[in-house]
Amino acid sequence: MDTQVLVAYATKYGATAEIAEKIGQVLLQAGFQTDVLPTDSVSDLAPYQAIVLGSAVYVGLWRKEAVAFLEANEKAMAKMPVWFFSSGPTGEGDPSQLMQGWRFPEAQQPIADRIQPRDTAFFHGVLDMKKVNLAEKLVIKGLKAPVGDFRDWDAITSWAATIADALK
């Protein structure tokens, strides 16, 4: 297939990058030319016919690099198929329920509304105490946040497969 897909992401400790890589693998296996890149290393959307954009979420906010990418590329993204994903909550259960219905950063929702993504997904994240700084450790302990890798690779793979099906 000649369709070239960009999977762009913003991550803090690498878990969201790994989700983006998995999405890219699924799209590649489905026959699409796929680039998986950090948002701050993408300078031109012209080669792409579709975009998957994702970010780690902290206190209900996307990483600033993802927000900057979204703002800078809104017009181009509104003219092509786009999917958004977020990663963040740890623990068991539906990520949206854990985040009390949160689906997308409120401040960026008007941009998302203009782009009209095909879908917006929300995946569990990872909380690795070896990677966080002292201030984050204190907050995590105070909130009693579940520690570990809670990503659901089957859900991520399934979602990426729906993107591949939509692009065919």
N, CA and C atoms as a LAMMPS dump frame, in Angstrom:
ITEM: TIMESTEP
0
ITEM: NUMBER OF ATOMS
504
ITEM: BOX BOUNDS ff ff ff
-5.0000000000000000e+02 5.0000000000000000e+02
-5.0000000000000000e+02 5.0000000000000000e+02
-5.0000000000000000e+02 5.0000000000000000e+02
ITEM: ATOMS id mol type element x y z
1 1 1 N 0.837 -1.191 0
2 1 2 C 0 0 0
3 1 3 C 0.871 1.239 0
4 2 1 N 0.356 2.257 -0.638
5 2 2 C 1.114 3.499 -0.71
6 2 3 C 0.805 4.45 0.431
7 3 1 N -0.161 4.104 1.267
8 3 2 C -0.537 4.982 2.37
9 3 3 C 0.577 5.032 3.397
10 4 1 N 1.041 6.238 3.672
11 4 2 C 2.069 6.427 4.685
12 4 3 C 1.425 7.028 5.924
13 5 1 N 1.654 6.372 7.07
14 5 2 C 1.039 6.77 8.323
15 5 3 C 2.113 7.244 9.298
16 6 1 N 1.836 8.357 9.944
17 6 2 C 2.695 8.863 11.014
18 6 3 C 2.072 8.51 12.35
19 7 1 N 2.841 7.855 13.204
20 7 2 C 2.45 7.654 14.595
21 7 3 C 3.375 8.554 15.404
22 8 1 N 2.836 9.673 15.868
23 8 2 C 3.624 10.662 16.611
24 8 3 C 3.213 10.6 18.079
25 9 1 N 4.183 10.811 18.95
26 9 2 C 3.898 10.668 20.377
27 9 3 C 4.737 11.625 21.212
28 10 1 N 4.248 11.87 22.424
29 10 2 C 5.002 12.621 23.438
30 10 3 C 5.003 11.755 24.694
31 11 1 N 6.176 11.535 25.232
32 11 2 C 6.325 10.64 26.378
33 11 3 C 7.265 11.271 27.391
34 12 1 N 7.152 10.867 28.629
35 12 2 C 8.068 11.37 29.649
36 12 3 C 9.096 10.3 30.013
37 13 1 N 8.617 9.092 30.276
38 13 2 C 9.513 8.018 30.715
39 13 3 C 9.582 6.851 29.737
40 14 1 N 8.898 6.954 28.582
41 14 2 C 9.034 5.935 27.552
42 14 3 C 7.848 5 27.378
43 15 1 N 6.924 4.958 28.299
44 15 2 C 5.793 4.028 28.182
45 15 3 C 4.9 4.38 26.996
46 16 1 N 4.649 5.66 26.776
47 16 2 C 3.815 6.078 25.647
48 16 3 C 4.541 5.811 24.329
49 17 1 N 5.849 5.959 24.314
50 17 2 C 6.626 5.632 23.119
51 17 3 C 6.461 4.152 22.771
52 18 1 N 6.444 3.295 23.782
53 18 2 C 6.276 1.865 23.538
54 18 3 C 4.885 1.555 23.005
55 19 1 N 3.879 2.277 23.469
56 19 2 C 2.526 2.114 22.917
57 19 3 C 2.523 2.544 21.45
58 20 1 N 3.141 3.679 21.15
59 20 2 C 3.226 4.164 19.771
60 20 3 C 3.943 3.149 18.882
61 21 1 N 5.016 2.55 19.389
62 21 2 C 5.751 1.531 18.627
63 21 3 C 4.855 0.343 18.308
64 22 1 N 4.05 -0.095 19.272
65 22 2 C 3.135 -1.215 19.054
66 22 3 C 2.113 -0.865 17.985
67 23 1 N 1.549 0.334 18.044
68 23 2 C 0.594 0.774 17.028
69 23 3 C 1.266 0.783 15.666
70 24 1 N 2.489 1.305 15.61
71 24 2 C 3.238 1.323 14.355
72 24 3 C 3.492 -0.077 13.813
73 25 1 N 3.813 -1.028 14.694
74 25 2 C 4.037 -2.423 14.259
75 25 3 C 2.779 -3.019 13.642
76 26 1 N 1.644 -2.785 14.281
77 26 2 C 0.38 -3.315 13.761
78 26 3 C 0.084 -2.733 12.381
79 27 1 N 0.281 -1.427 12.224
80 27 2 C 0.034 -0.785 10.936
81 27 3 C 1.006 -1.279 9.872
82 28 1 N 2.249 -1.46 10.244
83 28 2 C 3.259 -1.981 9.322
84 28 3 C 2.898 -3.398 8.877
85 29 1 N 2.49 -4.239 9.815
86 29 2 C 2.093 -5.618 9.49
87 29 3 C 0.862 -5.642 8.584
88 30 1 N 0.039 -4.599 8.665
89 30 2 C -1.147 -4.512 7.811
90 30 3 C -0.809 -3.974 6.421
91 31 1 N 0.466 -3.637 6.204
92 31 2 C 0.912 -3.226 4.885
93 31 3 C 1.091 -1.736 4.677
94 32 1 N 1.017 -0.961 5.735
95 32 2 C 1.171 0.486 5.604
96 32 3 C 2.607 0.905 5.868
97 33 1 N 3.07 1.899 5.113
98 33 2 C 4.355 2.508 5.412
99 33 3 C 4.139 3.354 6.666
100 34 1 N 4.95 3.12 7.686
101 34 2 C 4.695 3.743 8.98
102 34 3 C 5.959 4.323 9.581
103 35 1 N 5.867 5.567 10.022
104 35 2 C 6.94 6.192 10.79
105 35 3 C 6.426 6.41 12.208
106 36 1 N 7.223 6.025 13.194
107 36 2 C 6.893 6.242 14.599
108 36 3 C 7.939 7.208 15.145
109 37 1 N 7.483 8.428 15.489
110 37 2 C 8.429 9.49 15.844
111 37 3 C 7.921 10.326 17.015
112 38 1 N 8.851 10.838 17.833
113 38 2 C 8.439 11.81 18.853
114 38 3 C 7.901 13.061 18.159
115 39 1 N 6.876 13.667 18.741
116 39 2 C 6.253 14.834 18.116
117 39 3 C 7.249 15.951 17.82
118 40 1 N 8.212 16.14 18.698
119 40 2 C 9.135 17.257 18.499
120 40 3 C 10.198 16.989 17.436
121 41 1 N 10.158 15.803 16.799
122 41 2 C 11.105 15.55 15.712
123 41 3 C 10.399 15.498 14.35
124 42 1 N 9.112 15.81 14.318
125 42 2 C 8.356 15.83 13.061
126 42 3 C 8.295 17.262 12.563
127 43 1 N 8.813 17.484 11.353
128 43 2 C 8.821 18.851 10.823
129 43 3 C 7.89 19.036 9.627
130 44 1 N 7.433 17.927 9.021
131 44 2 C 6.636 18.043 7.813
132 44 3 C 5.617 16.907 7.752
133 45 1 N 4.349 17.248 7.605
134 45 2 C 3.307 16.229 7.498
135 45 3 C 2.993 15.858 6.059
136 46 1 N 3.606 16.548 5.092
137 46 2 C 3.296 16.329 3.678
138 46 3 C 3.416 14.857 3.229
139 47 1 N 4.39 14.09 3.722
140 47 2 C 4.498 12.705 3.242
141 47 3 C 3.384 11.763 3.733
142 48 1 N 2.577 12.21 4.685
143 48 2 C 1.643 11.306 5.35
144 48 3 C 0.207 11.485 4.872
145 49 1 N -0.487 10.357 4.799
146 49 2 C -1.902 10.37 4.444
147 49 3 C -2.798 10.159 5.673
148 50 1 N -2.204 9.791 6.809
149 50 2 C -2.956 9.588 8.052
150 50 3 C -2.014 9.789 9.233
151 51 1 N -2.619 10.167 10.369
152 51 2 C -1.814 10.421 11.572
153 51 3 C -2.483 9.802 12.786
154 52 1 N -1.641 9.177 13.608
155 52 2 C -2.042 8.733 14.937
156 52 3 C -1.188 9.557 15.898
157 53 1 N -1.844 10.3 16.779
158 53 2 C -1.125 11.182 17.706
159 53 3 C -1.462 10.789 19.133
160 54 1 N -0.417 10.592 19.938
161 54 2 C -0.645 10.205 21.323
162 54 3 C 0.257 10.928 22.289
163 55 1 N -0.193 10.948 23.537
164 55 2 C 0.585 11.604 24.583
165 55 3 C 0.366 10.917 25.915
166 56 1 N 1.391 10.993 26.727
167 56 2 C 1.244 10.648 28.136
168 56 3 C 0.381 11.724 28.769
169 57 1 N -0.37 11.342 29.797
170 57 2 C -1.25 12.271 30.493
171 57 3 C -0.802 12.382 31.944
172 58 1 N -0.648 13.619 32.395
173 58 2 C -0.34 13.896 33.795
174 58 3 C -1.336 14.934 34.28
175 59 1 N -2.019 14.63 35.349
176 59 2 C -3.073 15.478 35.932
177 59 3 C -4.026 16.022 34.863
178 60 1 N -4.431 15.149 33.96
179 60 2 C -5.403 15.509 32.944
180 60 3 C -4.872 16.319 31.782
181 61 1 N -3.562 16.45 31.684
182 61 2 C -2.964 17.261 30.621
183 61 3 C -2.056 16.419 29.725
184 62 1 N -2.086 16.725 28.427
185 62 2 C -1.129 16.127 27.507
186 62 3 C 0.222 16.807 27.711
187 63 1 N 1.275 16.129 27.33
188 63 2 C 2.622 16.713 27.387
189 63 3 C 2.679 17.923 26.455
190 64 1 N 3.496 18.895 26.838
191 64 2 C 3.551 20.146 26.072
192 64 3 C 3.986 19.925 24.622
193 65 1 N 4.823 18.932 24.355
194 65 2 C 5.264 18.663 22.974
195 65 3 C 4.087 18.207 22.108
196 66 1 N 3.184 17.403 22.692
197 66 2 C 2.018 16.934 21.943
198 66 3 C 1.062 18.092 21.677
199 67 1 N 0.879 18.952 22.664
200 67 2 C 0.011 20.118 22.501
201 67 3 C 0.578 21.039 21.417
202 68 1 N 1.88 21.271 21.438
203 68 2 C 2.515 22.123 20.424
204 68 3 C 2.342 21.526 19.027
205 69 1 N 2.493 20.212 18.919
206 69 2 C 2.31 19.522 17.638
207 69 3 C 0.871 19.695 17.16
208 70 1 N -0.068 19.479 18.048
209 70 2 C -1.489 19.59 17.723
210 70 3 C -1.811 21.003 17.234
211 71 1 N -1.338 21.998 17.963
212 71 2 C -1.607 23.394 17.596
213 71 3 C -0.945 23.772 16.274
214 72 1 N 0.287 23.337 16.07
215 72 2 C 1.029 23.708 14.863
216 72 3 C 0.492 23.026 13.606
217 73 1 N -0.121 21.852 13.787
218 73 2 C -0.519 21.056 12.621
219 73 3 C -2.022 20.891 12.457
220 74 1 N -2.783 21.698 13.172
221 74 2 C -4.245 21.561 13.144
222 74 3 C -4.813 21.576 11.731
223 75 1 N -4.43 22.544 10.921
224 75 2 C -5.016 22.667 9.578
225 75 3 C -4.704 21.46 8.708
226 76 1 N -3.478 20.998 8.739
227 76 2 C -3.108 19.821 7.941
228 76 3 C -3.823 18.572 8.439
229 77 1 N -3.923 18.432 9.755
230 77 2 C -4.555 17.246 10.325
231 77 3 C -6.055 17.216 10.054
232 78 1 N -6.678 18.375 9.913
233 78 2 C -8.118 18.431 9.644
234 78 3 C -8.462 17.907 8.256
235 79 1 N -7.448 17.763 7.4
236 79 2 C -7.678 17.321 6.017
237 79 3 C -7.37 15.842 5.806
238 80 1 N -7.072 15.11 6.88
239 80 2 C -6.72 13.695 6.727
240 80 3 C -7.287 12.877 7.876
241 81 1 N -7.292 11.556 7.727
242 81 2 C -7.746 10.718 8.838
243 81 3 C -6.766 10.818 10.012
244 82 1 N -7.328 11.057 11.201
245 82 2 C -6.517 11.235 12.41
246 82 3 C -7.135 10.429 13.543
247 83 1 N -6.268 9.865 14.364
248 83 2 C -6.669 9.169 15.584
249 83 3 C -5.828 9.716 16.726
250 84 1 N -6.43 9.846 17.903
251 84 2 C -5.717 10.291 19.097
252 84 3 C -5.71 9.18 20.133
253 85 1 N -4.608 9.113 20.898
254 85 2 C -4.596 8.233 22.063
255 85 3 C -3.858 8.913 23.203
256 86 1 N -4.248 8.536 24.4
257 86 2 C -3.603 9.022 25.617
258 86 3 C -3.241 7.821 26.464
259 87 1 N -2.205 7.973 27.268
260 87 2 C -1.854 6.908 28.213
261 87 3 C -1.558 7.544 29.561
262 88 1 N -1.908 6.84 30.595
263 88 2 C -1.623 7.439 31.879
264 88 3 C -2.056 6.692 33.105
265 89 1 N -3.347 6.441 33.282
266 89 2 C -3.748 5.931 34.593
267 89 3 C -3.177 4.541 34.857
268 90 1 N -2.893 4.296 36.113
269 90 2 C -2.451 2.971 36.518
270 90 3 C -3.542 2.357 37.384
271 91 1 N -3.509 1.058 37.478
272 91 2 C -4.512 0.362 38.265
273 91 3 C -5.38 -0.51 37.387
274 92 1 N -6.327 -1.173 37.998
275 92 2 C -7.218 -2.087 37.298
276 92 3 C -8.491 -1.348 36.883
277 93 1 N -9.112 -1.825 35.819
278 93 2 C -10.383 -1.264 35.384
279 93 3 C -10.243 -0.378 34.166
280 94 1 N -11.368 0.15 33.724
281 94 2 C -11.443 1.008 32.547
282 94 3 C -10.692 2.314 32.824
283 95 1 N -9.728 2.669 31.954
284 95 2 C -8.969 3.912 32.177
285 95 3 C -9.864 5.145 32.278
286 96 1 N -10.911 5.209 31.458
287 96 2 C -11.807 6.373 31.502
288 96 3 C -12.537 6.465 32.839
289 97 1 N -12.913 5.313 33.393
290 97 2 C -13.564 5.333 34.699
291 97 3 C -12.585 5.751 35.784
292 98 1 N -11.351 5.265 35.682
293 98 2 C -10.337 5.654 36.66
294 98 3 C -10.091 7.165 36.626
295 99 1 N -10.244 7.74 35.453
296 99 2 C -10.034 9.186 35.282
297 99 3 C -11.359 9.945 35.304
298 100 1 N -12.386 9.31 35.841
299 100 2 C -13.695 9.938 36.023
300 100 3 C -14.252 10.533 34.735
301 101 1 N -14.19 9.742 33.66
302 101 2 C -14.769 10.143 32.388
303 101 3 C -13.873 10.971 31.486
304 102 1 N -12.681 11.316 31.944
305 102 2 C -11.751 12.113 31.132
306 102 3 C -11.448 11.365 29.842
307 103 1 N -11.48 12.057 28.703
308 103 2 C -11.166 11.44 27.412
309 103 3 C -10.077 12.201 26.655
310 104 1 N -9.998 13.516 26.876
311 104 2 C -9.079 14.349 26.11
312 104 3 C -8.886 15.646 26.884
313 105 1 N -7.704 16.284 26.777
314 105 2 C -7.473 17.526 27.527
315 105 3 C -8.492 18.608 27.149
316 106 1 N -9.128 19.162 28.142
317 106 2 C -10.177 20.157 27.926
318 106 3 C -9.683 21.36 27.121
319 107 1 N -8.472 21.814 27.416
320 107 2 C -7.952 23 26.726
321 107 3 C -7.748 22.756 25.229
322 108 1 N -7.496 21.511 24.827
323 108 2 C -7.265 21.186 23.418
324 108 3 C -8.524 20.651 22.728
325 109 1 N -9.612 20.489 23.467
326 109 2 C -10.832 19.927 22.87
327 109 3 C -11.343 20.733 21.68
328 110 1 N -11.308 22.08 21.709
329 110 2 C -11.756 22.823 20.524
330 110 3 C -10.942 22.48 19.264
331 111 1 N -9.648 22.275 19.424
332 111 2 C -8.815 21.888 18.274
333 111 3 C -9.225 20.497 17.807
334 112 1 N -9.39 19.581 18.739
335 112 2 C -9.811 18.222 18.386
336 112 3 C -11.159 18.255 17.668
337 113 1 N -12.067 19.1 18.122
338 113 2 C -13.378 19.211 17.481
339 113 3 C -13.245 19.672 16.035
340 114 1 N -12.302 20.568 15.781
341 114 2 C -12.103 21.039 14.399
342 114 3 C -11.425 19.97 13.54
343 115 1 N -10.528 19.203 14.129
344 115 2 C -9.841 18.135 13.39
345 115 3 C -10.785 16.959 13.137
346 116 1 N -11.678 16.69 14.061
347 116 2 C -12.62 15.578 14.003
348 116 3 C -11.903 14.232 13.843
349 117 1 N -11.174 13.818 14.885
350 117 2 C -10.486 12.525 14.803
351 117 3 C -11.483 11.386 14.608
352 118 1 N -11.017 10.328 13.964
353 118 2 C -11.855 9.147 13.751
354 118 3 C -12.166 8.456 15.076
355 119 1 N -11.219 8.519 16.016
356 119 2 C -11.418 7.907 17.324
357 119 3 C -10.398 8.498 18.292
358 120 1 N -10.746 8.423 19.571
359 120 2 C -9.851 8.838 20.645
360 120 3 C -9.82 7.706 21.66
361 121 1 N -8.64 7.153 21.893
362 121 2 C -8.488 6.032 22.821
363 121 3 C -7.727 6.47 24.058
364 122 1 N -7.946 5.742 25.133
365 122 2 C -7.283 6.031 26.4
366 122 3 C -6.79 4.703 26.962
367 123 1 N -5.475 4.594 27.147
368 123 2 C -4.86 3.347 27.605
369 123 3 C -4.223 3.517 28.976
370 124 1 N -4.162 2.408 29.687
371 124 2 C -3.432 2.391 30.959
372 124 3 C -1.961 2.695 30.709
373 125 1 N -1.307 3.177 31.733
374 125 2 C 0.106 3.502 31.632
375 125 3 C 0.962 2.682 32.562
376 126 1 N 2.132 3.21 32.838
377 126 2 C 3.136 2.555 33.672
378 126 3 C 3.564 3.528 34.766
379 127 1 N 3.751 3 35.937
380 127 2 C 4.306 3.795 37.027
381 127 3 C 5.472 3.006 37.608
382 128 1 N 6.68 3.437 37.232
383 128 2 C 7.915 2.77 37.645
384 128 3 C 8.635 3.688 38.635
385 129 1 N 8.654 3.298 39.884
386 129 2 C 9.241 4.147 40.933
387 129 3 C 10.731 4.406 40.715
388 130 1 N 11.408 3.561 39.93
389 130 2 C 12.834 3.771 39.661
390 130 3 C 13.069 4.932 38.703
391 131 1 N 12.025 5.315 37.96
392 131 2 C 12.187 6.365 36.955
393 131 3 C 11.713 7.739 37.421
394 132 1 N 10.886 7.802 38.445
395 132 2 C 10.313 9.09 38.855
396 132 3 C 11.241 9.847 39.804
397 133 1 N 11.079 11.165 39.833
398 133 2 C 11.918 11.976 40.712
399 133 3 C 11.327 12.01 42.129
400 134 1 N 12.047 12.617 43.041
401 134 2 C 11.638 12.63 44.445
402 134 3 C 10.267 13.278 44.65
403 135 1 N 10.02 14.416 44.016
404 135 2 C 8.724 15.09 44.157
405 135 3 C 7.596 14.183 43.665
406 136 1 N 7.828 13.511 42.536
407 136 2 C 6.813 12.601 42.003
408 136 3 C 6.584 11.422 42.948
409 137 1 N 7.653 10.916 43.537
410 137 2 C 7.515 9.804 44.494
411 137 3 C 6.638 10.205 45.674
412 138 1 N 6.816 11.415 46.154
413 138 2 C 6.006 11.887 47.28
414 138 3 C 4.527 11.992 46.903
415 139 1 N 4.265 12.499 45.713
416 139 2 C 2.882 12.607 45.252
417 139 3 C 2.271 11.223 45.083
418 140 1 N 3.018 10.313 44.476
419 140 2 C 2.541 8.943 44.248
420 140 3 C 2.207 8.26 45.565
421 141 1 N 3.089 8.415 46.536
422 141 2 C 2.831 7.803 47.852
423 141 3 C 1.626 8.447 48.522
424 142 1 N 1.505 9.773 48.4
425 142 2 C 0.373 10.471 49.001
426 142 3 C -0.956 10.065 48.377
427 143 1 N -0.945 9.849 47.071
428 143 2 C -2.165 9.445 46.366
429 143 3 C -2.413 7.937 46.438
430 144 1 N -1.386 7.215 46.902
431 144 2 C -1.449 5.745 46.926
432 144 3 C -1.753 5.188 45.536
433 145 1 N -1.097 5.784 44.536
434 145 2 C -1.291 5.359 43.147
435 145 3 C -0.7 3.967 42.937
436 146 1 N -1.409 3.118 42.187
437 146 2 C -0.894 1.776 41.914
438 146 3 C 0.403 1.843 41.096
439 147 1 N 1.389 1.087 41.516
440 147 2 C 2.69 1.057 40.858
441 147 3 C 2.78 -0.192 39.99
442 148 1 N 3.346 -0.041 38.793
443 148 2 C 3.546 -1.172 37.899
444 148 3 C 3.19 -0.813 36.469
445 149 1 N 3.209 -1.838 35.619
446 149 2 C 2.876 -1.689 34.201
447 149 3 C 1.461 -2.219 34.007
448 150 1 N 0.534 -1.332 33.702
449 150 2 C -0.874 -1.702 33.573
450 150 3 C -1.358 -1.635 32.125
451 151 1 N -0.424 -1.49 31.181
452 151 2 C -0.834 -1.396 29.78
453 151 3 C -1.496 -2.704 29.332
454 152 1 N -2.556 -2.573 28.569
455 152 2 C -3.289 -3.714 28.023
456 152 3 C -2.908 -3.83 26.546
457 153 1 N -1.913 -4.683 26.292
458 153 2 C -1.381 -4.787 24.933
459 153 3 C -2.413 -5.323 23.96
460 154 1 N -3.326 -6.171 24.414
461 154 2 C -4.386 -6.667 23.528
462 154 3 C -5.305 -5.523 23.104
463 155 1 N -5.654 -4.646 24.038
464 155 2 C -6.509 -3.504 23.709
465 155 3 C -5.794 -2.544 22.752
466 156 1 N -4.518 -2.327 22.976
467 156 2 C -3.733 -1.441 22.101
468 156 3 C -3.651 -2.035 20.697
469 157 1 N -3.346 -3.329 20.616
470 157 2 C -3.246 -4.014 19.325
471 157 3 C -4.586 -3.994 18.599
472 158 1 N -5.653 -4.25 19.318
473 158 2 C -6.996 -4.256 18.731
474 158 3 C -7.357 -2.877 18.189
475 159 1 N -7.047 -1.831 18.961
476 159 2 C -7.346 -0.475 18.516
477 159 3 C -6.55 -0.14 17.252
478 160 1 N -5.281 -0.512 17.235
479 160 2 C -4.445 -0.252 16.055
480 160 3 C -4.984 -1.014 14.837
481 161 1 N -5.501 -2.216 15.055
482 161 2 C -6.082 -3.002 13.96
483 161 3 C -7.321 -2.308 13.382
484 162 1 N -8.098 -1.627 14.229
485 162 2 C -9.263 -0.899 13.722
486 162 3 C -8.817 0.275 12.849
487 163 1 N -7.672 0.875 13.184
488 163 2 C -7.127 1.945 12.346
489 163 3 C -6.733 1.379 10.994
490 164 1 N -6.034 0.25 11.008
491 164 2 C -5.622 -0.396 9.752
492 164 3 C -6.837 -0.728 8.896
493 165 1 N -7.875 -1.274 9.518
494 165 2 C -9.094 -1.611 8.773
495 165 3 C -9.726 -0.358 8.166
496 166 1 N -9.76 0.73 8.908
497 166 2 C -10.359 1.968 8.416
498 166 3 C -9.573 2.55 7.242
499 167 1 N -8.259 2.331 7.231
500 167 2 C -7.412 2.875 6.175
501 167 3 C -7.418 2.028 4.901
502 168 1 N -7.884 0.802 5.002
503 168 2 C -7.862 -0.081 3.817
504 168 3 C -8.909 0.261 2.803
